[in-house]
Amino acid sequence: MNCGYFSRRLMVAPALLFTLALAAAPAFAAHGLSDLDSQLSEVEGQMSAAESNPSTAGEVITKLDSLGAEFASVASAGKADKAALTSVYSRLNSMLTKMYETWKKKQDDCIAQISNNNAQCDYSTPEQLSLQALYPLSWLHYQGAMDIYSDSAEQSKQLLNQAVEGFTASTLVIPNQELVRENLLGRAYCERELGKLDKSEYDAAIADFKTIMADGPSTKQYNAAKLGMSTTYMKMGNPEEAQKYSVGGGPGDKGGGEMLHLQTLCEAEKATSDPVKKAQYHKQIVDSMREKENDKAGFAIAVKAASDCSRNPIAEFGGSADPFEKWLLANVLLGRKDKPNAARYFAEAAQSGKYPKGYKYAADIYLEQKRYDQVESLLNSMTHGAGADAQWAEYMKYSIPRSRWEQSGRNDAALEDAWVKAAGDYLQKYPEGEYAAETRFRLAERLQAQKSYVEAAQMYSQIKGSNEYSFTARYNSAECDYRALAAAGSKDNKGPAVNTAQLTSDAIAALQETLKMAPAAEQNSPAAGRKFIHDTVGRATYMLAALLEEQPNVDYAQIASILQGYEEKHPEMSSRFHDIAEWRITALDRLGKYDEVQADVATIVERSKGKPEESDFIKGLGHDFWRAATEAQAAGNQQAYLANAKLTSTAYAYFSDVVAADPSRTKNLTGTLSILGQALQAQGDEAQAEQIYQQVVKADAASPDANAGLARIAQAKKDYKTALTGWTTVENTAAESDILWYEAKYNLAIVSAAEGNVGEACQKLAQTRAEHPNLGSPEMKVKWNALQRKLCLEHKTE
């Protein structure tokens, strides 16, 4: 057994005292071979100075010691590339050897100088530094023998002997007993490995281990030496002697010590022919394993050890009346894939009352084998009891027919009736039980599939708390209310009357709760379930926005908030993007967040270029903006008027690009382009507006909107001749039901009066009024009255 590389760092101190950080087989945080190589290169730059400067030498050796420990961690893991390991090993070995030999020579030279001429020479510092390098170098040789050159007996032997020499040399000069024990431990490990080639080395290892143990169990090396004794005797083929020194895993043990301890006992039990000793060993094994039954990792080691050392587990453990041995046996058999017998012993262990989970494990095995009679028998005996086991059994009465029904393709009516009844029975006994969320969810899911939406929503709404069903239940509840509302609004609805106001309120509340729960649900969900949660959020957000849009008092702030960045977050909902964009833009527009709307619309127009299928949507957007603009103008809200005019022109720039690419399409877009002209004109961009109107008139000379636009521009410039022509064209082409027709009559009167034909203007105003007393709209009527009073009544008075 490779007991690993110890954490060590020899520090130079007065009076040759060294401090040593001792910790058996620590879990070094290996940086990886590439990082080790890089760090060795950094140390390499200090090597020259370290050959002459004691302080630098101490730093370099300490760093090499630390890197050696990290190397051991990587090498012992057995996963690194062999060539790369060898390269790093060679560099470490070369640098540590250089430090050892350099300062050992300085020590020898100093001693020789003293011997030859009695000169004063302090060799303590070189001695300290040479020993500081020798200790990690010896461990490195051990590691090389174990992990780098283990397939070469000669090279491995050479390295182990070098390590023995190094550890021995240290024990001869170090006064600190703890460090002596540490070096003896290293030497004993090497001797144990050399025993494979020379049996006498085993005796040397045993002697060193015993020397360490002689200092008593309070030393830090005691347990390591005791375990070393056990492994050495095992290698010598003496398991009975090995078990005397076997120890379980202590603090920090990763399971190797415990496994070795159990294996040693098992081998000792096999080796003896004495029935009394055999029984004693068996008891030791079982008692040792029993201590680990509440430790998941420890019990797994116990099961593995029992399986490894048992030729016939049923014969060795099955005859006992001890519930633990039955429990252990069941786990061993399960690990060996002997499921029928594992189920038998799980059930027997459970019957003792100590291992109730055994019923579940046995039932799972029988269920897998489709031995439903055995499962039913187990459950019936359990449901007569109380507590968690009885509740679990009641749940299994639902779960089994439910699973079988699903396996049948959900077509077996008898199985469906069975699980539905069992689910109801469970909820009646345990309405707030451990499995209540699941059983309610499945019953609600069934009602939803049957389109009993109101009842399904009520069932879903009863699922509370933070369980795996609550998030989906909240969403499903909302979806059922949503579908119930849709069904209630259908013309051919034949279902019972529902309270639509209550359903709407419930749906909105459930959807809001769904979105609130989503972050935690996603965080706690395994990776495979996160996409479902994400997609559910997309659907829930859409439904919530749709419901909020239909409310008498629309919460535009909430709509804008939940729809922010929706398209980027939920590309799977692309078929609903037009609705989403329209709702969000409308909300932002109503909130007066015109800059955000502007950016949103510009993005839509940009990504819609070259996509004729988007034209109707953009046309609708622009139309809504222009309507909002005219409403704002009528209300005297100049800021909203100009903002919505700008949004109109941003949207309809799409159509400007369309006709620029294909002028023949202008004739089909005269109304849209005319609105674009009006929006530009509202912003004061009359030059571009005029250019748009002229494009339209060129394609359709009779266009009322374009001619009106040109007439307005000309009239503002006092170009009355052009204005008169334009308004006359509008008068002749616009329908009398069109407000534009009245605007043409109105402006023709203004132009006529401006040219000095006041009488003609008054006659037109009076005649139109007589023929059409309503004058198209209340707003126009107000304007008409004012103009008629000014031109015809007040003028005459003057």
LINVENMO-V918532 format. One record per residue. N is the residue number from 0. OMEGA is omega in whole degrees, 0 to 359 (NA if undefined). Layout:
BEGIN
[[N OMEGA] [N OMEGA]]
END
This chain:
BEGIN
[[0 177] [1 184] [2 169] [3 185] [4 184] [5 176] [6 185] [7 175] [8 181] [9 182] [10 177] [11 181] [12 180] [13 175] [14 177] [15 177] [16 179] [17 173] [18 186] [19 177] [20 185] [21 175] [22 186] [23 176] [24 180] [25 178] [26 180] [27 177] [28 183] [29 181] [30 185] [31 185] [32 181] [33 178] [34 178] [35 179] [36 180] [37 180] [38 176] [39 177] [40 177] [41 180] [42 182] [43 179] [44 180] [45 187] [46 182] [47 179] [48 183] [49 180] [50 181] [51 184] [52 183] [53 182] [54 178] [55 179] [56 179] [57 179] [58 182] [59 181] [60 178] [61 180] [62 178] [63 176] [64 180] [65 179] [66 176] [67 178] [68 178] [69 177] [70 180] [71 180] [72 180] [73 183] [74 182] [75 180] [76 176] [77 183] [78 185] [79 178] [80 185] [81 181] [82 180] [83 177] [84 182] [85 180] [86 180] [87 179] [88 182] [89 180] [90 179] [91 182] [92 181] [93 184] [94 178] [95 178] [96 179] [97 180] [98 180] [99 185] [100 181] [101 185] [102 173] [103 178] [104 178] [105 178] [106 181] [107 180] [108 181] [109 180] [110 179] [111 179] [112 180] [113 183] [114 186] [115 185] [116 178] [117 180] [118 178] [119 178] [120 182] [121 181] [122 184] [123 182] [124 176] [125 180] [126 179] [127 183] [128 179] [129 177] [130 179] [131 178] [132 184] [133 183] [134 178] [135 178] [136 179] [137 178] [138 179] [139 177] [140 177] [141 180] [142 179] [143 179] [144 185] [145 191] [146 183] [147 185] [148 182] [149 180] [150 178] [151 185] [152 184] [153 181] [154 178] [155 179] [156 181] [157 181] [158 180] [159 178] [160 176] [161 179] [162 178] [163 179] [164 180] [165 179] [166 180] [167 180] [168 180] [169 182] [170 183] [171 186] [172 182] [173 181] [174 185] [175 185] [176 179] [177 178] [178 176] [179 179] [180 181] [181 179] [182 176] [183 179] [184 178] [185 180] [186 181] [187 178] [188 181] [189 180] [190 178] [191 179] [192 177] [193 179] [194 177] [195 183] [196 182] [197 187] [198 181] [199 179] [200 177] [201 180] [202 178] [203 178] [204 179] [205 181] [206 180] [207 179] [208 180] [209 178] [210 179] [211 183] [212 181] [213 179] [214 173] [215 184] [216 181] [217 181] [218 182] [219 183] [220 188] [221 183] [222 178] [223 179] [224 179] [225 177] [226 177] [227 176] [228 182] [229 182] [230 179] [231 178] [232 177] [233 179] [234 179] [235 180] [236 181] [237 185] [238 180] [239 177] [240 181] [241 184] [242 178] [243 183] [244 182] [245 178] [246 176] [247 180] [248 177] [249 179] [250 179] [251 179] [252 182] [253 178] [254 182] [255 181] [256 181] [257 180] [258 179] [259 179] [260 182] [261 179] [262 178] [263 178] [264 180] [265 179] [266 178] [267 179] [268 180] [269 187] [270 184] [271 176] [272 180] [273 183] [274 179] [275 178] [276 180] [277 179] [278 179] [279 178] [280 180] [281 179] [282 179] [283 180] [284 183] [285 181] [286 179] [287 179] [288 180] [289 180] [290 184] [291 189] [292 178] [293 178] [294 187] [295 182] [296 181] [297 180] [298 177] [299 176] [300 180] [301 180] [302 179] [303 180] [304 180] [305 180] [306 183] [307 187] [308 182] [309 174] [310 181] [311 185] [312 182] [313 180] [314 185] [315 185] [316 190] [317 183] [318 184] [319 175] [320 182] [321 180] [322 180] [323 180] [324 176] [325 179] [326 178] [327 180] [328 180] [329 180] [330 177] [331 181] [332 177] [333 178] [334 178] [335 178] [336 172] [337 188] [338 180] [339 180] [340 177] [341 179] [342 180] [343 184] [344 172] [345 181] [346 179] [347 178] [348 181] [349 182] [350 178] [351 182] [352 183] [353 184] [354 184] [355 180] [356 178] [357 177] [358 182] [359 181] [360 178] [361 180] [362 179] [363 179] [364 179] [365 179] [366 178] [367 180] [368 180] [369 176] [370 188] [371 178] [372 179] [373 180] [374 182] [375 179] [376 179] [377 184] [378 181] [379 180] [380 182] [381 184] [382 178] [383 179] [384 181] [385 176] [386 187] [387 182] [388 180] [389 179] [390 179] [391 180] [392 178] [393 178] [394 182] [395 176] [396 174] [397 189] [398 184] [399 178] [400 177] [401 180] [402 180] [403 177] [404 178] [405 179] [406 179] [407 184] [408 181] [409 182] [410 183] [411 184] [412 181] [413 178] [414 178] [415 178] [416 182] [417 183] [418 178] [419 178] [420 182] [421 177] [422 178] [423 179] [424 180] [425 182] [426 178] [427 180] [428 186] [429 184] [430 177] [431 185] [432 184] [433 184] [434 183] [435 181] [436 182] [437 183] [438 177] [439 182] [440 182] [441 177] [442 179] [443 179] [444 179] [445 177] [446 179] [447 179] [448 178] [449 179] [450 172] [451 193] [452 183] [453 180] [454 179] [455 180] [456 179] [457 179] [458 178] [459 185] [460 180] [461 181] [462 185] [463 174] [464 182] [465 176] [466 186] [467 182] [468 192] [469 181] [470 181] [471 179] [472 180] [473 179] [474 181] [475 177] [476 179] [477 182] [478 178] [479 176] [480 181] [481 180] [482 177] [483 177] [484 179] [485 180] [486 180] [487 181] [488 181] [489 182] [490 182] [491 179] [492 179] [493 181] [494 180] [495 179] [496 180] [497 177] [498 186] [499 180] [500 179] [501 178] [502 180] [503 179] [504 180] [505 181] [506 180] [507 180] [508 181] [509 179] [510 177] [511 178] [512 178] [513 181] [514 179] [515 183] [516 190] [517 183] [518 180] [519 180] [520 181] [521 181] [522 184] [523 183] [524 172] [525 185] [526 183] [527 183] [528 186] [529 179] [530 178] [531 180] [532 180] [533 180] [534 177] [535 177] [536 178] [537 180] [538 181] [539 179] [540 179] [541 182] [542 180] [543 179] [544 180] [545 179] [546 180] [547 180] [548 185] [549 182] [550 179] [551 177] [552 187] [553 177] [554 184] [555 181] [556 180] [557 180] [558 181] [559 182] [560 185] [561 182] [562 180] [563 179] [564 187] [565 185] [566 180] [567 182] [568 189] [569 178] [570 180] [571 180] [572 187] [573 180] [574 181] [575 186] [576 180] [577 178] [578 183] [579 182] [580 182] [581 180] [582 182] [583 182] [584 178] [585 181] [586 180] [587 179] [588 180] [589 179] [590 179] [591 179] [592 190] [593 180] [594 179] [595 178] [596 181] [597 179] [598 180] [599 182] [600 179] [601 179] [602 180] [603 181] [604 182] [605 184] [606 180] [607 181] [608 180] [609 180] [610 182] [611 182] [612 180] [613 189] [614 181] [615 180] [616 181] [617 178] [618 178] [619 177] [620 182] [621 180] [622 179] [623 179] [624 183] [625 176] [626 178] [627 180] [628 182] [629 177] [630 179] [631 179] [632 180] [633 180] [634 179] [635 179] [636 186] [637 181] [638 180] [639 179] [640 182] [641 180] [642 181] [643 174] [644 178] [645 178] [646 178] [647 182] [648 177] [649 180] [650 186] [651 171] [652 176] [653 182] [654 174] [655 177] [656 181] [657 182] [658 176] [659 179] [660 182] [661 184] [662 182] [663 182] [664 183] [665 185] [666 180] [667 184] [668 185] [669 180] [670 181] [671 181] [672 178] [673 176] [674 177] [675 178] [676 179] [677 179] [678 178] [679 180] [680 179] [681 180] [682 178] [683 180] [684 186] [685 181] [686 180] [687 178] [688 180] [689 179] [690 179] [691 181] [692 182] [693 175] [694 182] [695 182] [696 178] [697 179] [698 183] [699 186] [700 184] [701 184] [702 180] [703 184] [704 182] [705 179] [706 177] [707 179] [708 179] [709 180] [710 179] [711 181] [712 180] [713 181] [714 178] [715 179] [716 183] [717 173] [718 190] [719 180] [720 180] [721 179] [722 181] [723 179] [724 182] [725 182] [726 178] [727 178] [728 179] [729 181] [730 184] [731 186] [732 182] [733 177] [734 182] [735 177] [736 183] [737 180] [738 179] [739 180] [740 178] [741 178] [742 179] [743 179] [744 182] [745 182] [746 175] [747 178] [748 180] [749 181] [750 180] [751 180] [752 180] [753 179] [754 176] [755 181] [756 183] [757 181] [758 178] [759 179] [760 180] [761 179] [762 180] [763 180] [764 182] [765 182] [766 180] [767 181] [768 180] [769 183] [770 184] [771 187] [772 181] [773 177] [774 171] [775 182] [776 178] [777 181] [778 179] [779 180] [780 178] [781 179] [782 182] [783 181] [784 181] [785 181] [786 181] [787 178] [788 183] [789 185] [790 193] [791 183] [792 181] [793 180] [794 179] [795 180] [796 179] [797 NA]]
END
